[in-house]
Amino acid sequence: MIESMMFGTEKGAYTGAEKKHGYIEMAEGGTLFLDELNSLSIDMQPKLLRYLQDRSYWRLGGDRERHSNVRVVA
């Protein structure tokens, strides 16, 4: 669930999923404050690290890589 909130979803990614923007996409050009990163699941941590290194991400169920310009404060 946190992955869909951070990166967004595409319609059909899972049962009942609709096309939705994630926090990263909504914060485009601004700052995203993330708290308690130590409580992220072990599966989500490398995805977030990959975003922080490359500034690119995939929406859940997406078929293309997306890029963003967001300052992250953790």
C-alpha positions in Angstrom: 0.0 0.0 0.0 2.8 2.4 0.8 4.3 1.8 -2.7 1.0 2.9 -4.3 0.9 6.0 -2.1 4.5 7.0 -2.9 4.7 6.2 -6.6 1.1 6.1 -7.7 -0.9 3.4 -9.5 -2.2 2.6 -13.0 -5.7 1.3 -13.6 -5.7 -2.5 -13.2 -2.5 -2.7 -11.1 -4.6 -4.7 -8.6 -8.2 -5.4 -8.0 -10.0 -2.0 -7.8 -6.9 0.0 -8.7 -7.5 3.3 -10.5 -5.0 5.7 -12.2 -3.8 7.8 -9.3 -0.9 10.2 -8.7 1.6 9.3 -5.9 3.2 11.6 -3.3 6.3 12.0 -5.5 4.3 13.1 -8.5 2.2 15.5 -6.5 5.3 17.1 -4.9 6.9 17.8 -8.3 9.1 20.9 -8.1 8.7 21.0 -4.3 9.7 19.2 -1.1 8.5 15.8 0.2 9.0 15.2 4.0 9.3 11.5 4.9 9.2 10.5 8.5 10.0 7.2 10.2 11.7 5.6 7.2 13.0 2.8 9.5 9.4 1.4 9.6 9.3 1.0 5.8 9.0 -2.6 4.7 12.2 -4.3 3.6 10.8 -4.5 0.0 10.0 -0.8 -0.2 13.4 0.5 1.1 15.4 -0.4 -2.1 12.7 1.1 -4.3 12.9 4.4 -2.4 16.7 4.3 -2.5 16.6 3.8 -6.3 14.3 6.8 -6.6 16.7 8.9 -4.5 19.7 7.9 -6.6 18.2 8.1 -10.1 15.2 10.5 -9.6 13.1 8.0 -11.6 10.4 5.6 -10.6 7.6 3.4 -11.9 4.0 3.7 -11.0 2.5 0.4 -9.6 1.3 -1.4 -12.6 2.9 1.2 -14.9 4.5 0.4 -18.3 7.0 3.3 -18.4 9.7 4.9 -16.2 8.8 8.4 -14.8 11.2 11.1 -13.7 10.6 13.9 -11.2 12.4 16.8 -9.5 11.5 16.6 -5.8 13.6 17.5 -2.8 13.2 14.8 -0.2 13.7 15.6 3.5 13.8 12.5 5.8 
